[in-house]
Amino acid sequence: MDHYTNTLPPPVEDLPGKKEIVVEPNIDLPTRKIYFFLKRSFDIIFSFLFLACVFSWLFPIISLLILFDSKGPVIFVQRRIGKNGRSFRCFKFRTMIVNDECDEKQAQKNDQRITKVGRFLRQTNLDETPQFINVIAGDMSVIGPRPHMFSDWTRFSFVIPGYKFRSLLRPGITGLAQIKGHHGPTPDYKSIYTRSSCDAQYIRKACFRLDSKIIILTFLKGIKNLFIACFHSGNK
C-alpha cells in the first residue's frame, strides 16, 4: 500500500523486466568468508582514516553551519534496518527542521522541512558522513544497500517479493544503486523496483573489483555534486 495515497501499487507481474532480479539471490555466503573478512577490514581502516583525517575538521564546520541555520541538534539519529533485519541507530547531520514526520515521511523534492544548509548537505551527500561512525561500530559497511527507516522497509516489503534479501549484508554508505543515480525519494513502484534490482545485483556479484568501482565512482560523483552545489549557490 502506498504510504501517502493509501492505494495499492501496480502488481509485480504488470511491470516489464525480469522479476527474478529482485527475489532473494541464491548466494552461498560461507564460501565468501575471505572476501567478507577483507571487506570488513577495509571498512574499519578506511573509516578510521576518514574520521581522523577528514571528519575531525569537517564536523565542527558543518555543526556551526547547522546551528546558525536552524534550531535543533546537529546530529539526527534514526532507527534503521540493518543486517539480518536488526535495527540500529543511524547517524546523519540534521538537514531538516525538527518535525514529527521524520520517521514516517520521506524527503521530497522542494520539501519545506529541509533547511538551506540541509539542502547543500543532501546535494553533496555530506549529511551521510557521520555514518562512518556506524561503520566502525559494525552496524554498516562503506559499500552495500542503503539502510531504510522502518516505514520504508514495511512499504517496500509489501511491494517487492523477497525484499528482505537485502538484509543479508550490512547496509552501506554508498552502493550500486547510488552510483547509477537511484537515490532520493521513491514515489512509485518503478523507483522501488529499480533500486531493489540494483541491491540484488550487488549482493550476487559483490567482489573487490565491484567495490573498487563503486568507491571510485562515488568519489567522482561527490566531487561533481560539490562543484554543482557551490556553483548553484553562488549564482542565487
C-alpha positions as CSV (number, residue, x, y, z in Angstrom):
1,M,0.0,0.0,0.0
2,D,1.3,3.4,-0.9
3,H,2.2,5.2,2.4
4,Y,0.8,8.5,1.2
5,T,-2.1,7.8,-1.1
6,N,-3.4,4.6,0.6
7,T,-3.6,3.0,-2.8
8,L,-2.1,-0.3,-3.9
9,P,0.9,-0.1,-6.3
10,P,0.8,-1.9,-9.6
11,P,1.3,-5.7,-9.2
12,V,4.7,-7.2,-9.8
13,E,3.6,-9.0,-12.9
14,D,2.5,-5.8,-14.6
15,L,6.0,-4.3,-14.6
16,P,8.1,-5.2,-17.6
17,G,11.5,-6.7,-16.9
18,K,13.0,-9.7,-15.2
19,K,11.1,-10.3,-11.9
20,E,13.8,-12.7,-10.8
21,I,16.2,-9.9,-10.3
22,V,14.5,-8.8,-7.1
23,V,13.9,-12.1,-5.4
24,E,16.2,-13.5,-2.8
25,P,19.5,-14.3,-4.6
26,N,20.9,-17.8,-4.4
27,I,24.1,-16.8,-2.7
28,D,26.4,-19.0,-0.6
29,L,27.8,-16.6,1.9
30,P,30.0,-19.0,3.8
31,T,32.1,-19.7,0.7
32,R,33.0,-16.0,0.6
33,K,34.4,-15.7,4.1
34,I,37.8,-14.3,2.9
35,Y,36.1,-11.6,0.9
36,F,33.9,-10.6,3.8
37,F,36.8,-10.6,6.2
38,L,38.8,-8.4,4.0
39,K,35.8,-6.2,3.3
40,R,35.3,-5.7,7.0
41,S,39.0,-4.9,7.5
42,F,38.8,-2.3,4.7
43,D,35.7,-0.8,6.3
44,I,37.5,-0.3,9.7
45,I,40.7,1.0,8.2
46,F,39.1,3.4,5.7
47,S,36.5,4.7,8.2
48,F,39.2,5.3,10.9
49,L,41.3,7.2,8.4
50,F,38.3,9.3,7.2
51,L,37.2,10.1,10.7
52,A,40.7,11.0,11.8
53,C,41.8,13.0,8.7
54,V,38.6,14.5,7.3
55,F,35.7,14.2,9.7
56,S,37.8,15.7,12.6
57,W,37.8,19.1,10.9
58,L,34.7,18.8,8.8
59,F,32.4,18.1,11.8
60,P,32.9,21.4,13.6
61,I,32.4,23.4,10.4
62,I,29.2,21.7,9.4
63,S,28.0,21.7,13.0
64,L,28.3,25.5,13.2
65,L,26.5,25.9,9.9
66,I,23.6,23.8,11.0
67,L,23.3,25.6,14.4
68,F,23.4,29.0,12.8
69,D,20.8,27.9,10.2
70,S,18.1,26.4,12.3
71,K,17.2,25.2,15.8
72,G,17.8,21.7,16.9
73,P,20.6,19.1,17.3
74,V,23.5,18.8,14.9
75,I,23.2,15.0,14.6
76,F,20.0,13.4,13.5
77,V,19.6,9.8,14.9
78,Q,17.1,7.4,13.4
79,R,16.4,3.7,13.8
80,R,17.0,1.9,10.6
81,I,17.1,-1.7,9.4
82,G,20.5,-3.4,9.3
83,K,22.0,-6.8,8.7
84,N,19.7,-9.8,9.5
85,G,16.8,-7.3,10.0
86,R,18.2,-5.9,13.2
87,S,17.6,-2.2,13.9
88,F,20.4,0.2,14.7
89,R,20.8,3.9,15.4
90,C,21.9,5.5,12.2
91,F,23.7,8.9,12.4
92,K,23.3,11.8,9.9
93,F,23.8,15.5,10.0
94,R,20.4,17.1,10.5
95,T,19.1,18.5,7.3
96,M,15.6,19.3,8.3
97,I,13.8,21.4,10.8
98,V,12.7,19.4,13.8
99,N,9.4,17.7,12.8
100,D,7.1,14.9,13.8
101,E,7.1,13.2,10.3
102,C,10.8,12.5,10.0
103,D,10.4,8.8,10.8
104,E,7.5,8.2,8.5
105,K,7.6,10.6,5.5
106,Q,10.5,10.6,3.0
107,A,12.1,13.8,2.0
108,Q,10.5,15.1,-1.2
109,K,11.6,17.5,-3.9
110,N,11.3,21.1,-2.7
111,D,10.4,19.7,0.8
112,Q,9.7,22.6,3.1
113,R,11.2,20.8,6.0
114,I,14.7,20.9,4.5
115,T,16.8,23.8,5.7
116,K,19.1,25.9,3.4
117,V,22.2,24.2,4.8
118,G,20.5,20.8,4.7
119,R,19.8,21.2,1.0
120,F,23.5,21.7,0.4
121,L,24.4,18.8,2.6
122,R,22.0,16.5,0.8
123,Q,23.1,17.6,-2.6
124,T,26.7,16.8,-1.8
125,N,25.9,13.8,0.4
126,L,27.9,15.3,3.2
127,D,25.0,14.6,5.5
128,E,25.9,10.9,5.4
129,T,29.5,11.3,6.6
130,P,28.6,10.6,10.3
131,Q,27.7,7.1,9.2
132,F,31.4,6.2,9.2
133,I,30.9,6.0,12.9
134,N,28.2,3.4,12.2
135,V,30.8,1.5,10.1
136,I,33.3,1.4,12.9
137,A,30.5,0.2,15.3
138,G,29.8,-2.7,12.9
139,D,26.3,-1.6,12.0
140,M,27.1,-0.6,8.4
141,S,29.7,-1.1,5.7
142,V,31.2,1.5,3.4
143,I,29.5,-0.3,0.5
144,G,26.2,-2.0,0.5
145,P,22.4,-1.5,0.1
146,R,21.3,1.7,1.7
147,P,19.6,1.3,5.2
148,H,15.9,2.1,5.3
149,M,13.8,3.5,8.0
150,F,11.1,1.2,9.4
151,S,8.2,2.7,7.4
152,D,10.0,2.3,4.1
153,W,11.1,-1.2,4.9
154,T,7.5,-2.2,5.6
155,R,6.2,-0.5,2.5
156,F,8.9,-1.9,0.2
157,S,8.5,-5.4,1.7
158,F,4.8,-5.3,0.8
159,V,5.5,-4.3,-2.8
160,I,8.6,-6.4,-3.7
161,P,8.6,-10.2,-3.3
162,G,11.6,-11.4,-1.2
163,Y,12.6,-7.8,-0.4
164,K,14.2,-8.9,2.9
165,F,17.1,-10.4,1.0
166,R,18.9,-7.1,1.2
167,S,19.5,-7.7,5.0
168,L,22.0,-10.5,4.1
169,L,24.7,-7.9,4.1
170,R,25.5,-4.8,6.2
171,P,23.8,-1.7,4.7
172,G,26.3,0.7,3.1
173,I,27.0,4.4,3.0
174,T,27.1,4.1,-0.8
175,G,26.2,1.3,-3.2
176,L,25.5,0.2,-6.7
177,A,22.1,1.9,-6.8
178,Q,23.6,5.2,-5.8
179,I,26.3,5.3,-8.5
180,K,23.6,4.5,-11.0
181,G,21.7,7.6,-10.0
182,H,18.9,5.8,-8.0
183,H,18.7,7.8,-4.8
184,G,16.3,10.2,-3.1
185,P,12.5,9.6,-2.7
186,T,10.7,6.6,-4.1
187,P,7.3,7.9,-5.1
188,D,6.2,5.0,-7.3
189,Y,6.6,1.3,-7.9
190,K,9.1,1.6,-10.6
191,S,11.6,3.6,-8.4
192,I,11.3,0.9,-5.7
193,Y,11.7,-1.9,-8.2
194,T,14.8,-0.4,-9.9
195,R,16.6,0.2,-6.7
196,S,15.8,-3.3,-5.4
197,S,17.2,-4.7,-8.6
198,C,20.5,-2.9,-8.1
199,D,20.7,-4.2,-4.5
200,A,20.1,-7.7,-5.6
201,Q,22.7,-7.4,-8.3
202,Y,25.3,-6.1,-5.8
203,I,24.6,-8.9,-3.3
204,R,25.0,-11.5,-6.1
205,K,28.2,-10.0,-7.6
206,A,29.9,-8.4,-4.6
207,C,33.7,-8.6,-5.0
208,F,36.8,-6.4,-4.7
209,R,36.6,-5.2,-8.3
210,L,33.0,-4.1,-7.9
211,D,33.6,-2.5,-4.6
212,S,36.6,-0.6,-6.0
213,K,34.5,0.6,-8.9
214,I,31.7,1.8,-6.6
215,I,34.2,3.7,-4.4
216,I,35.9,5.5,-7.3
217,L,32.6,6.4,-9.0
218,T,31.1,7.6,-5.6
219,F,34.2,9.9,-5.1
220,L,34.0,11.3,-8.6
221,K,30.2,11.9,-8.3
222,G,30.8,13.5,-4.9
223,I,33.3,16.0,-6.4
224,K,30.9,16.7,-9.2
225,N,28.0,17.3,-6.9
226,L,30.1,19.6,-4.7
227,F,31.0,21.8,-7.7
228,I,27.4,21.9,-8.8
229,A,26.2,22.8,-5.4
230,C,28.8,25.5,-4.9
231,F,28.2,26.9,-8.4
232,H,24.4,26.9,-8.0
233,S,24.6,28.6,-4.6
234,G,27.0,31.2,-5.9
235,N,24.5,32.2,-8.7
236,K,21.5,32.5,-6.5
